[in-house]
Amino acid sequence: MRKKNTESIGEVLSQFFSENEVFQKKLGENRILNGWEELLGASIASYTTNLYIRNSILHVHVSSSVLRSELIINRHNLVKKLNKHAGMEVIKDIVFR
């Protein structure tokens, strides 16, 4: 016997993630970390290592001092671009080391 109020798995998962803010934030963080190379390009991503997010701050280790200074100058634009890619405000600042 088939139930009348059946839902697809995609709809159930979408509803579950939309109701839980913790999962939404973790998914946004994952989108930012995975989208770093896509948004900045392979050449810039090759100089960056050890990306992680702690307390809404993205920490990035950069091996080139010249690239680090360029990224620091464009920090606010990068925050906007990464949050837009995530679909929500996940990070508030970026720290380059």
C-alpha positions in Angstrom: 0.0 0.0 0.0 1.4 3.4 -1.0 1.2 6.4 1.4 -0.4 9.5 0.0 2.1 11.9 1.6 5.3 10.5 0.2 8.3 12.7 -0.4 11.4 12.2 -2.3 14.7 11.7 -0.5 16.0 15.0 -2.0 13.0 16.9 -0.5 13.4 15.3 2.9 17.2 16.1 3.0 16.6 19.6 1.8 14.0 20.2 4.5 16.3 18.7 7.1 19.3 20.9 6.2 17.2 24.0 5.9 15.8 23.5 9.5 19.2 22.9 11.1 21.5 26.0 11.2 24.5 24.1 12.3 24.4 21.9 9.2 23.8 24.9 7.0 26.9 26.6 8.4 29.1 23.5 8.0 27.9 23.1 4.4 28.7 26.7 3.8 32.2 26.3 5.2 32.7 23.2 3.1 31.6 25.1 0.0 34.2 27.9 0.7 37.1 25.5 1.3 36.2 23.5 -1.8 35.6 26.6 -3.9 38.9 28.3 -3.1 40.7 27.0 -6.1 37.7 27.4 -8.4 37.3 31.1 -7.4 40.9 32.1 -7.3 42.4 29.9 -9.9 44.9 27.1 -9.9 47.9 29.3 -10.0 47.0 31.2 -6.8 45.7 28.0 -5.1 49.1 26.3 -5.7 50.7 28.9 -3.4 48.1 28.5 -0.6 48.0 25.6 1.8 46.3 24.7 5.1 43.0 26.4 4.7 40.7 26.2 7.7 37.8 28.2 9.2 37.7 29.0 13.0 35.3 31.4 14.6 34.0 32.7 11.2 37.6 33.6 10.2 39.2 31.9 7.2 42.9 31.1 7.9 45.2 30.7 4.8 48.9 29.9 4.7 50.5 31.5 1.7 54.0 30.6 0.6 54.6 33.8 -1.5 55.0 37.1 0.3 54.1 39.0 -2.9 50.9 37.1 -3.3 50.2 37.4 0.4 50.3 41.2 0.1 48.0 41.2 -2.9 45.5 39.0 -1.2 45.6 41.2 1.9 44.8 44.2 -0.3 41.8 42.4 -1.8 40.7 40.8 1.5 37.2 42.4 1.6 36.4 41.5 -2.0 37.4 37.9 -1.3 35.2 37.7 1.7 32.2 38.9 -0.3 33.0 36.6 -3.2 33.5 33.5 -1.0 30.3 34.2 1.0 28.4 34.6 -2.3 29.8 31.3 -3.5 28.6 29.6 -0.2 25.2 31.2 -0.5 25.2 32.7 3.0 27.5 34.7 5.3 29.9 32.1 6.6 33.2 34.1 7.1 33.7 37.6 8.3 37.4 38.0 7.8 40.5 36.3 6.3 43.9 35.9 7.9 46.9 35.3 5.7 50.0 33.8 7.2 
